[in-house]
Amino acid sequence: MPKMTAHVLVCDPIAEDGITLLKRFGAEVDVRTGLTADELRAAVDS
């Protein structure tokens, strides 16, 4: 069975330690704070 990778979109400020922890557990982390509603929809749809 292929390994699944979690994709995490962080759109609110969080501590760098939190991002590091997500990455350590294998998540692909995309940090984009300050998105408009339309930008957020586009980011989630992609």
C-alpha positions as a Markdown table, in Angstrom:
| # | Residue | x | y | z |
|---|---|---|---|---|
| 1 | Met | 0.0 | 0.0 | 0.0 |
| 2 | Pro | 1.5 | 3.4 | -1.0 |
| 3 | Lys | 2.3 | 5.8 | 1.8 |
| 4 | Met | -0.1 | 8.8 | 2.0 |
| 5 | Thr | 1.2 | 12.3 | 2.7 |
| 6 | Ala | -0.8 | 14.8 | 4.6 |
| 7 | His | -1.0 | 18.3 | 3.0 |
| 8 | Val | -1.5 | 21.0 | 5.5 |
| 9 | Leu | -2.4 | 24.6 | 4.7 |
| 10 | Val | -1.6 | 27.0 | 7.5 |
| 11 | Cys | -3.5 | 30.2 | 7.1 |
| 12 | Asp | -3.3 | 31.6 | 10.6 |
| 13 | Pro | 0.0 | 32.4 | 12.4 |
| 14 | Ile | 1.3 | 29.5 | 14.4 |
| 15 | Ala | 4.7 | 29.0 | 16.2 |
| 16 | Glu | 7.5 | 27.8 | 14.0 |
| 17 | Asp | 7.8 | 24.8 | 16.4 |
| 18 | Gly | 4.3 | 23.7 | 15.2 |
| 19 | Ile | 5.3 | 23.8 | 11.6 |
| 20 | Thr | 8.5 | 21.9 | 12.4 |
| 21 | Leu | 6.5 | 19.3 | 14.2 |
| 22 | Leu | 4.1 | 18.8 | 11.3 |
| 23 | Lys | 7.0 | 18.4 | 8.9 |
| 24 | Arg | 8.7 | 15.9 | 11.3 |
| 25 | Phe | 5.7 | 13.7 | 11.1 |
| 26 | Gly | 5.8 | 13.8 | 7.3 |
| 27 | Ala | 3.3 | 16.5 | 6.4 |
| 28 | Glu | 3.8 | 18.8 | 3.4 |
| 29 | Val | 3.2 | 22.2 | 5.0 |
| 30 | Asp | 2.2 | 25.3 | 3.0 |
| 31 | Val | 2.2 | 28.5 | 5.1 |
| 32 | Arg | 0.1 | 31.3 | 3.6 |
| 33 | Thr | -1.2 | 33.7 | 6.2 |
| 34 | Gly | -3.3 | 36.7 | 5.3 |
| 35 | Leu | -5.2 | 35.1 | 2.4 |
| 36 | Thr | -8.5 | 36.6 | 1.2 |
| 37 | Ala | -11.5 | 34.4 | 1.0 |
| 38 | Asp | -11.0 | 34.0 | -2.7 |
| 39 | Glu | -7.3 | 33.2 | -2.3 |
| 40 | Leu | -8.1 | 30.6 | 0.4 |
| 41 | Arg | -10.7 | 28.9 | -1.9 |
| 42 | Ala | -8.1 | 28.8 | -4.7 |
| 43 | Ala | -5.4 | 27.4 | -2.4 |
| 44 | Val | -7.8 | 24.6 | -1.1 |
| 45 | Asp | -9.0 | 23.8 | -4.6 |
| 46 | Ser | -5.5 | 23.3 | -6.0 |
